[in-house]
Amino acid sequence: MKSVKIGDIKIENPICLSPMAGFSSLPFRIICNGMGAGYCPTELVSARSIRYNGIGKSLRYMRISPEEEKITAIQLFGSEPEDFEAAIDTIMATPVLNEVTIIDINMGCPVPKVVKTGSGSALMEDPKKASDIVKACKKAVSGLSRNVPVTVKTRTGFDAADKGKPDFAKALADAGCDMICVHGRTRPQMYHGESSNEAIALMREAVREYDIPFFANGDICDIDSARKIIEQTGCDGIMIGRAARGNPWIFEQITAGLAGSEVQKYPDADERKHMLLRELEGRLKYLPEDVAVREFRSVMPFYLKGLDGAAALKVKLCSATKTEEVKEILDLA
Ligand SMILES: Cc1cc2nc3c(=O)[nH]c(=O)nc-3n(C[C@H](O)[C@H](O)[C@H](O)COP(=O)(O)O)c2cc1C
């Protein structure tokens, strides 16, 4: 894919990691960046919580490493423009976080706990509020000495009958949003059923006249599905979520496949185990060992899927509490 510009920021390879709560940890994002992902946003973080409680507890979800990631993006969710403005002010007053490249707004989360508060996908039902949030974010970054683009990630609808929300996409663009990414499912679909490239395309067309890049997301799991979503939606970039879990090599493979270059084979067991260990070692840089090992347990099954003896390995790894134990179990000691 051709490079794109989000605001002033050049994304060399617009094949990016889609934010995933519980998976978009800093170590995983660094790994995906190393595999060629254009950039990798953090998972969603509550703007309201940052406003009222400061960065404190939220840091574990929004830790960035400008040195190792180069382009960083923090994703915020919320329902009140003032919460976003205050959260961005706090982020920009916090060392390291204040180097963030992009602020992304979540307008797609389907989880009832989030939707009930008027956040996430609920904003699709309130284009005025959604626009005000974009404007509030743009205002918050306007006083900075550098350009910080504001992007939105959303879905193709709030109701099951929705087949794309072109007017909503237009409202976001009119409000000054610097990039829109659309996941081709409606809120009630959560992560089930098929992602609709047709519905994404409708939203893409609606904002074609605006000079902002448009990203598509949903069900990209290999070179063919990547090619299909690009052809069918006319998007400028793609985001890959679930298929990247335990498989950061997907960025390398899809990048090569789309460029017509030779595609590396899927990594063997040893390489996968080493990568899994990197996820743990990355966490040890900023988490106590017991917490790092606990977090590592939820990503571990994705790396071991399909390996000989995976079931037994998983059972053993679930009872490990120390890095050394993990290494021994993986035969990497
Ligand atoms: C476990 C999980 C957590 C997710 N968390 C977020 C999130 O924090 N922010 C967000 O915008 N989307 C989130 N998503 C949605 C994904 O970014 C993506 O839009 C969706 O999974 C469809 O893409 P895929 O088919 O490539 O997985 C999450 C999805 C999953 C499965």
The ligand as an SDF file (V2000), in Angstrom:
LIG
                    3D

 31 33  0  0  0  0  0  0  0  0999 V2000
  -10.4430   -8.4860   22.5950 C   0  0  0  0  0  0  0  0  0  0  0  0
  -10.7490   -7.2770   21.7590 C   0  0  0  0  0  0  0  0  0  0  0  0
  -10.5530   -6.0220   22.2890 C   0  0  0  0  0  0  0  0  0  0  0  0
  -10.8320   -4.8810   21.5160 C   0  0  0  0  0  0  0  0  0  0  0  0
  -10.5910   -3.6450   22.0470 N   0  0  0  0  0  0  0  0  0  0  0  0
  -10.7460   -2.5350   21.2680 C   0  0  0  0  0  0  0  0  0  0  0  0
  -10.3610   -1.2550   21.7460 C   0  0  0  0  0  0  0  0  0  0  0  0
   -9.8560   -1.0830   22.8570 O   0  0  0  0  0  0  0  0  0  0  0  0
  -10.5580   -0.1950   20.9140 N   0  0  0  0  0  0  0  0  0  0  0  0
  -11.1020   -0.3320   19.6500 C   0  0  0  0  0  0  0  0  0  0  0  0
  -11.2500    0.6520   18.9380 O   0  0  0  0  0  0  0  0  0  0  0  0
  -11.4640   -1.5410   19.1830 N   0  0  0  0  0  0  0  0  0  0  0  0
  -11.2770   -2.6360   19.9510 C   0  0  0  0  0  0  0  0  0  0  0  0
  -11.5740   -3.8680   19.4410 N   0  0  0  0  0  0  0  0  0  0  0  0
  -12.0260   -3.9900   18.0440 C   0  0  0  0  0  0  0  0  0  0  0  0
  -10.8540   -4.2280   17.0940 C   0  0  0  0  0  0  0  0  0  0  0  0
   -9.9650   -3.1380   17.0770 O   0  0  0  0  0  0  0  0  0  0  0  0
  -11.3400   -4.4710   15.6570 C   0  0  0  0  0  0  0  0  0  0  0  0
  -12.0670   -3.3570   15.2480 O   0  0  0  0  0  0  0  0  0  0  0  0
  -12.2430   -5.7120   15.5290 C   0  0  0  0  0  0  0  0  0  0  0  0
  -11.7100   -6.8000   16.2380 O   0  0  0  0  0  0  0  0  0  0  0  0
  -12.4180   -6.1040   14.0580 C   0  0  0  0  0  0  0  0  0  0  0  0
  -11.1600   -6.3080   13.4540 O   0  0  0  0  0  0  0  0  0  0  0  0
  -10.5770   -7.8100   13.2260 P   0  0  0  0  0  0  0  0  0  0  0  0
  -11.6110   -8.5770   12.4770 O   0  0  0  0  0  0  0  0  0  0  0  0
   -9.3050   -7.6020   12.4550 O   0  0  0  0  0  0  0  0  0  0  0  0
  -10.3550   -8.3740   14.5880 O   0  0  0  0  0  0  0  0  0  0  0  0
  -11.3290   -5.0220   20.1960 C   0  0  0  0  0  0  0  0  0  0  0  0
  -11.5270   -6.2920   19.6810 C   0  0  0  0  0  0  0  0  0  0  0  0
  -11.2360   -7.4250   20.4270 C   0  0  0  0  0  0  0  0  0  0  0  0
  -11.4590   -8.7790   19.8260 C   0  0  0  0  0  0  0  0  0  0  0  0
  1  2  1  0
  2  3  1  0
  2 30  2  0
  3  4  2  0
  4  5  1  0
  4 28  1  0
  5  6  2  0
  6  7  1  0
  6 13  1  0
  7  8  2  0
  7  9  1  0
  9 10  1  0
 10 11  2  0
 10 12  1  0
 12 13  2  0
 13 14  1  0
 14 15  1  0
 14 28  1  0
 15 16  1  0
 16 17  1  0
 16 18  1  0
 18 19  1  0
 18 20  1  0
 20 21  1  0
 20 22  1  0
 22 23  1  0
 23 24  1  0
 24 25  2  0
 24 26  1  0
 24 27  1  0
 28 29  2  0
 29 30  1  0
 30 31  1  0
M  END
$$$$
